[in-house]
Amino acid sequence: MNRRKRPNKKKNAGRKTGKEHKVKQEAHLKDEIRINKFIAHAGFCSRRDADDYIEQGKVYVNDKRVTEHGVKVKKTDTITVDGQQVSLEPFVYILLNKAKDTISTTDDEKDRKTVLDVIEDATGYRVYPVGRLDRDTMGLLLLTNDGDLAHRLMHPSYRVKKVYEVATKVPLTDSQLRELIHGIELEDGPAKPHLVQRSVLDPSVLEITLFEGRNHLVRRMIQYFGTEVVKLKRVRYGGLDDKELRVGRWRYLKQKEINDLRRMVKLQPLDFKKEAL
């Protein structure tokens, strides 16, 4: 996940806080935990990335540089990563139906609108997009500070299902559709959708289901057949869908949705009954 220094606001200028969708972490963690787990639970990055920061000498505990992965810390310790102090915050999970021309990064050098601008001050806590949708792609994007969940959702080994609605400039023929279903060869290797269905109302509209997350994969698969995508939207992600969520709007995930995602990638569910703020 990309990292951006944003104000740690504890109150939200009149916006709803969605407290029932936040969960304390302290009861889920022991008195002492490994440093990489602490950093991940602080929402800064995944545990694997935390190990990289340690190896690079960019992690400090109480102003002392950490050089070993196995170091354990307490919640009361002062942890700094790459010059930024991190602390345990309640987990927050937001589902955004991204609009076109919105950038899926935490900031943009050209000062274009980002997904964080859309949910500005929504929680008072730092959240980061899980993966990316390119500028011209609409649809579902998860934002969270749960570093372990984000890392696993993006890792190909967990085979998280993503469903895209694709409109092409020229409809694919039946033979091209069969070829796509059986798999094609792109410049970075073979690409085979899990499922492809053509709309019964419009032959130029396809629904493509993927487990992969390579850059511009859907667009490149369509370009392989000599045409181009004119509209692309991710309509399902994992078990989440875009029903009752208009383009450009967001909502907090429900407790069941959060734990369904965690189970999907083999993480323990959270106990909201005890830990909800």
One Martini backbone bead per residue (centre of mass of N, CA, C, O) as a GRO file, in nm:
protein
  277
    1MET     BB    1   0.097   0.035   0.019
    2ASN     BB    2   0.051   0.349   0.015
    3ARG     BB    3   0.198   0.645   0.166
    4ARG     BB    4   0.047   0.907   0.375
    5LYS     BB    5   0.057   1.211   0.525
    6ARG     BB    6  -0.200   1.245   0.763
    7PRO     BB    7  -0.421   1.362   0.958
    8ASN     BB    8  -0.505   1.266   1.299
    9LYS     BB    9  -0.832   1.256   1.320
   10LYS     BB   10  -1.081   1.219   1.581
   11LYS     BB   11  -1.267   1.413   1.421
   12ASN     BB   12  -1.565   1.479   1.194
   13ALA     BB   13  -1.691   1.746   1.066
   14GLY     BB   14  -2.005   1.616   1.076
   15ARG     BB   15  -1.947   1.329   1.018
   16LYS     BB   16  -1.992   1.017   1.004
   17THR     BB   17  -1.822   0.747   1.180
   18GLY     BB   18  -1.890   0.440   1.204
   19LYS     BB   19  -1.833   0.287   1.483
   20GLU     BB   20  -1.952  -0.004   1.417
   21HIS     BB   21  -1.687  -0.032   1.195
   22LYS     BB   22  -1.499  -0.046   1.437
   23VAL     BB   23  -1.187  -0.195   1.578
   24LYS     BB   24  -1.019  -0.292   1.822
   25GLN     BB   25  -0.684  -0.434   1.890
   26GLU     BB   26  -0.574  -0.499   2.174
   27ALA     BB   27  -0.732  -0.779   2.231
   28HIS     BB   28  -0.574  -0.917   1.970
   29LEU     BB   29  -0.316  -0.852   2.140
   30LYS     BB   30  -0.038  -0.877   2.290
   31ASP     BB   31   0.180  -0.731   2.498
   32GLU     BB   32   0.381  -0.876   2.293
   33ILE     BB   33   0.509  -0.797   1.966
   34ARG     BB   34   0.603  -0.803   1.667
   35ILE     BB   35   0.711  -0.548   1.477
   36ASN     BB   36   0.569  -0.621   1.204
   37LYS     BB   37   0.284  -0.648   1.327
   38PHE     BB   38   0.255  -0.364   1.433
   39ILE     BB   39   0.286  -0.215   1.161
   40ALA     BB   40   0.046  -0.352   1.022
   41HIS     BB   41  -0.171  -0.270   1.247
   42ALA     BB   42  -0.114   0.044   1.181
   43GLY     BB   43  -0.135   0.061   0.847
   44PHE     BB   44   0.139   0.103   0.687
   45CYS     BB   45   0.187  -0.213   0.622
   46SER     BB   46   0.309  -0.499   0.565
   47ARG     BB   47   0.506  -0.737   0.699
   48ARG     BB   48   0.700  -0.761   0.462
   49ASP     BB   49   0.758  -0.457   0.440
   50ALA     BB   50   0.860  -0.427   0.729
   51ASP     BB   51   1.112  -0.601   0.687
   52ASP     BB   52   1.239  -0.410   0.483
   53TYR     BB   53   1.269  -0.167   0.672
   54ILE     BB   54   1.456  -0.310   0.870
   55GLU     BB   55   1.685  -0.379   0.665
   56GLN     BB   56   1.712  -0.053   0.602
   57GLY     BB   57   1.703   0.106   0.886
   58LYS     BB   58   1.380   0.244   0.933
   59VAL     BB   59   1.353   0.132   1.235
   60TYR     BB   60   1.215   0.252   1.552
   61VAL     BB   61   1.266   0.205   1.914
   62ASN     BB   62   1.295   0.440   2.121
   63ASP     BB   63   1.532   0.561   1.920
   64LYS     BB   64   1.605   0.265   1.822
   65ARG     BB   65   1.745   0.065   1.609
   66VAL     BB   66   1.620  -0.193   1.406
   67THR     BB   67   1.770  -0.528   1.291
   68GLU     BB   68   1.545  -0.735   1.389
   69HIS     BB   69   1.261  -0.925   1.335
   70GLY     BB   70   1.211  -1.048   1.646
   71VAL     BB   71   1.127  -0.803   1.772
   72LYS     BB   72   0.963  -0.684   2.061
   73VAL     BB   73   0.664  -0.501   2.147
   74LYS     BB   74   0.483  -0.241   2.284
   75LYS     BB   75   0.215  -0.025   2.292
   76THR     BB   76   0.404   0.198   2.450
   77ASP     BB   77   0.583   0.225   2.228
   78THR     BB   78   0.800   0.398   2.005
   79ILE     BB   79   0.722   0.401   1.655
   80THR     BB   80   0.942   0.422   1.365
   81VAL     BB   81   0.882   0.475   1.004
   82ASP     BB   82   1.043   0.651   0.791
   83GLY     BB   83   0.987   0.906   1.002
   84GLN     BB   84   0.712   0.766   1.107
   85GLN     BB   85   0.474   0.755   1.335
   86VAL     BB   86   0.324   0.467   1.486
   87SER     BB   87  -0.012   0.338   1.557
   88LEU     BB   88  -0.278   0.206   1.708
   89GLU     BB   89  -0.576   0.157   1.528
   90PRO     BB   90  -0.864   0.129   1.427
   91PHE     BB   91  -1.028  -0.053   1.222
   92VAL     BB   92  -1.096   0.026   0.872
   93TYR     BB   93  -1.381  -0.007   0.630
   94ILE     BB   94  -1.403   0.080   0.277
   95LEU     BB   95  -1.645   0.128   0.014
   96LEU     BB   96  -1.582   0.218  -0.325
   97ASN     BB   97  -1.736   0.382  -0.607
   98LYS     BB   98  -1.554   0.457  -0.856
   99ALA     BB   99  -1.482   0.713  -1.051
  100LYS     BB  100  -1.402   0.872  -1.308
  101ASP     BB  101  -1.098   1.045  -1.275
  102THR     BB  102  -0.988   0.872  -1.035
  103ILE     BB  103  -0.726   0.823  -0.815
  104SER     BB  104  -0.556   0.517  -0.678
  105THR     BB  105  -0.418   0.717  -0.466
  106THR     BB  106  -0.302   0.917  -0.203
  107ASP     BB  107  -0.153   1.085  -0.432
  108ASP     BB  108  -0.083   1.366  -0.671
  109GLU     BB  109   0.138   1.545  -0.871
  110LYS     BB  110  -0.118   1.679  -1.045
  111ASP     BB  111  -0.368   1.730  -0.855
  112ARG     BB  112  -0.563   1.506  -0.859
  113LYS     BB  113  -0.820   1.319  -0.794
  114THR     BB  114  -0.869   1.112  -0.515
  115VAL     BB  115  -0.989   0.868  -0.309
  116LEU     BB  116  -0.927   1.040  -0.050
  117ASP     BB  117  -1.093   1.286  -0.128
  118VAL     BB  118  -1.372   1.143  -0.115
  119ILE     BB  119  -1.307   1.050   0.212
  120GLU     BB  120  -1.263   1.297   0.360
  121ASP     BB  121  -1.294   1.267   0.703
  122ALA     BB  122  -1.452   0.993   0.756
  123THR     BB  123  -1.267   0.878   1.023
  124GLY     BB  124  -0.967   0.993   1.132
  125TYR     BB  125  -0.813   0.773   0.966
  126ARG     BB  126  -0.589   0.582   0.808
  127VAL     BB  127  -0.622   0.499   0.464
  128TYR     BB  128  -0.597   0.245   0.198
  129PRO     BB  129  -0.569   0.117  -0.100
  130VAL     BB  130  -0.660  -0.192  -0.255
  131GLY     BB  131  -0.503  -0.132  -0.487
  132ARG     BB  132  -0.610  -0.073  -0.837
  133LEU     BB  133  -0.759   0.174  -1.047
  134ASP     BB  134  -0.775   0.320  -1.314
  135ARG     BB  135  -0.877   0.623  -1.413
  136ASP     BB  136  -1.105   0.491  -1.630
  137THR     BB  137  -1.196   0.314  -1.390
  138MET     BB  138  -1.459   0.173  -1.240
  139GLY     BB  139  -1.553   0.096  -0.902
  140LEU     BB  140  -1.443  -0.127  -0.675
  141LEU     BB  141  -1.290  -0.008  -0.360
  142LEU     BB  142  -1.072  -0.078  -0.106
  143LEU     BB  143  -1.039   0.068   0.227
  144THR     BB  144  -0.759   0.046   0.466
  145ASN     BB  145  -0.564  -0.039   0.786
  146ASP     BB  146  -0.540  -0.349   0.714
  147GLY     BB  147  -0.252  -0.485   0.625
  148ASP     BB  148  -0.297  -0.793   0.607
  149LEU     BB  149  -0.549  -0.791   0.431
  150ALA     BB  150  -0.440  -0.631   0.192
  151HIS     BB  151  -0.208  -0.820   0.114
  152ARG     BB  152  -0.385  -1.076   0.061
  153LEU     BB  153  -0.582  -0.961  -0.150
  154MET     BB  154  -0.328  -0.903  -0.356
  155HIS     BB  155  -0.250  -1.193  -0.349
  156PRO     BB  156  -0.261  -1.451  -0.579
  157SER     BB  157  -0.289  -1.707  -0.383
  158TYR     BB  158  -0.600  -1.616  -0.289
  159ARG     BB  159  -0.799  -1.573  -0.520
  160VAL     BB  160  -0.949  -1.303  -0.578
  161LYS     BB  161  -1.251  -1.204  -0.692
  162LYS     BB  162  -1.303  -1.032  -1.014
  163VAL     BB  163  -1.559  -0.820  -1.161
  164TYR     BB  164  -1.620  -0.716  -1.504
  165GLU     BB  165  -1.751  -0.451  -1.697
  166VAL     BB  166  -1.744  -0.463  -2.064
  167ALA     BB  167  -1.696  -0.224  -2.323
  168THR     BB  168  -1.673  -0.243  -2.670
  169LYS     BB  169  -1.623  -0.109  -2.977
  170VAL     BB  170  -1.602  -0.410  -3.079
  171PRO     BB  171  -1.735  -0.696  -3.106
  172LEU     BB  172  -1.685  -1.005  -3.026
  173THR     BB  173  -1.654  -1.290  -3.149
  174ASP     BB  174  -1.711  -1.614  -3.095
  175SER     BB  175  -1.416  -1.704  -3.149
  176GLN     BB  176  -1.283  -1.493  -2.965
  177LEU     BB  177  -1.427  -1.579  -2.709
  178ARG     BB  178  -1.310  -1.864  -2.700
  179GLU     BB  179  -1.015  -1.779  -2.689
  180LEU     BB  180  -1.033  -1.623  -2.424
  181ILE     BB  181  -1.134  -1.858  -2.246
  182HIS     BB  182  -0.866  -2.039  -2.315
  183GLY     BB  183  -0.651  -1.829  -2.374
  184ILE     BB  184  -0.382  -1.591  -2.382
  185GLU     BB  185  -0.097  -1.410  -2.517
  186LEU     BB  186   0.106  -1.195  -2.353
  187GLU     BB  187   0.386  -1.005  -2.287
  188ASP     BB  188   0.353  -1.122  -1.960
  189GLY     BB  189   0.178  -1.364  -2.044
  190PRO     BB  190  -0.066  -1.553  -1.964
  191ALA     BB  191  -0.437  -1.526  -2.019
  192LYS     BB  192  -0.713  -1.643  -1.799
  193PRO     BB  193  -1.020  -1.647  -1.745
  194HIS     BB  194  -1.263  -1.771  -1.541
  195LEU     BB  195  -1.492  -1.580  -1.681
  196VAL     BB  196  -1.723  -1.543  -1.972
  197GLN     BB  197  -1.983  -1.301  -2.056
  198ARG     BB  198  -2.253  -1.220  -2.256
  199SER     BB  199  -2.473  -0.997  -2.334
  200VAL     BB  200  -2.814  -1.013  -2.430
  201LEU     BB  201  -2.842  -0.691  -2.504
  202ASP     BB  202  -2.512  -0.656  -2.563
  203PRO     BB  203  -2.243  -0.769  -2.757
  204SER     BB  204  -2.025  -0.545  -2.633
  205VAL     BB  205  -2.088  -0.686  -2.355
  206LEU     BB  206  -1.891  -0.793  -2.076
  207GLU     BB  207  -1.817  -1.055  -1.832
  208ILE     BB  208  -1.521  -1.054  -1.626
  209THR     BB  209  -1.340  -1.307  -1.454
  210LEU     BB  210  -1.086  -1.269  -1.196
  211PHE     BB  211  -0.771  -1.337  -1.008
  212GLU     BB  212  -0.609  -1.130  -1.120
  213GLY     BB  213  -0.378  -0.806  -1.103
  214ARG     BB  214  -0.283  -0.690  -1.356
  215ASN     BB  215  -0.200  -0.444  -1.549
  216HIS     BB  216  -0.448  -0.379  -1.765
  217LEU     BB  217  -0.572  -0.660  -1.839
  218VAL     BB  218  -0.845  -0.617  -1.976
  219ARG     BB  219  -0.750  -0.421  -2.196
  220ARG     BB  220  -0.536  -0.617  -2.320
  221MET     BB  221  -0.731  -0.843  -2.401
  222ILE     BB  222  -0.893  -0.670  -2.601
  223GLN     BB  223  -0.652  -0.567  -2.779
  224TYR     BB  224  -0.575  -0.847  -2.895
  225PHE     BB  225  -0.851  -0.815  -3.094
  226GLY     BB  226  -0.841  -0.504  -3.217
  227THR     BB  227  -0.964  -0.349  -2.980
  228GLU     BB  228  -1.156  -0.153  -2.733
  229VAL     BB  229  -1.218   0.010  -2.444
  230VAL     BB  230  -1.503   0.221  -2.333
  231LYS     BB  231  -1.587   0.046  -2.070
  232LEU     BB  232  -1.501   0.015  -1.709
  233LYS     BB  233  -1.618  -0.213  -1.442
  234ARG     BB  234  -1.618  -0.295  -1.102
  235VAL     BB  235  -1.879  -0.508  -0.953
  236ARG     BB  236  -1.679  -0.720  -0.806
  237TYR     BB  237  -1.531  -0.804  -0.471
  238GLY     BB  238  -1.535  -1.084  -0.387
  239GLY     BB  239  -1.833  -1.044  -0.188
  240LEU     BB  240  -1.865  -0.771  -0.328
  241ASP     BB  241  -2.096  -0.510  -0.427
  242ASP     BB  242  -2.281  -0.234  -0.614
  243LYS     BB  243  -2.527  -0.233  -0.457
  244GLU     BB  244  -2.650   0.064  -0.348
  245LEU     BB  245  -2.382   0.206  -0.500
  246ARG     BB  246  -2.294   0.478  -0.622
  247VAL     BB  247  -2.116   0.657  -0.813
  248GLY     BB  248  -1.888   0.814  -0.581
  249ARG     BB  249  -1.956   0.632  -0.344
  250TRP     BB  250  -1.968   0.534   0.011
  251ARG     BB  251  -1.895   0.268   0.260
  252TYR     BB  252  -1.923   0.072   0.517
  253LEU     BB  253  -1.853  -0.217   0.630
  254LYS     BB  254  -1.973  -0.493   0.735
  255GLN     BB  255  -1.906  -0.723   0.964
  256LYS     BB  256  -1.945  -0.970   0.780
  257GLU     BB  257  -1.769  -0.869   0.546
  258ILE     BB  258  -1.506  -0.857   0.698
  259ASN     BB  259  -1.494  -1.160   0.791
  260ASP     BB  260  -1.518  -1.283   0.510
  261LEU     BB  261  -1.250  -1.168   0.406
  262ARG     BB  262  -1.066  -1.292   0.623
  263ARG     BB  263  -1.137  -1.587   0.564
  264MET     BB  264  -1.056  -1.592   0.262
  265VAL     BB  265  -0.736  -1.520   0.375
  266LYS     BB  266  -0.679  -1.662   0.654
  267LEU     BB  267  -0.816  -1.487   0.884
  268GLN     BB  268  -0.916  -1.381   1.169
  269PRO     BB  269  -1.180  -1.293   1.314
  270LEU     BB  270  -1.364  -1.037   1.453
  271ASP     BB  271  -1.472  -0.902   1.776
  272PHE     BB  272  -1.728  -0.679   1.795
  273LYS     BB  273  -1.877  -0.715   2.066
  274LYS     BB  274  -1.612  -0.634   2.237
  275GLU     BB  275  -1.456  -0.399   2.032
  276ALA     BB  276  -1.646  -0.193   1.977
  277LEU     BB  277  -1.676   0.164   1.998
   0.00000   0.00000   0.00000
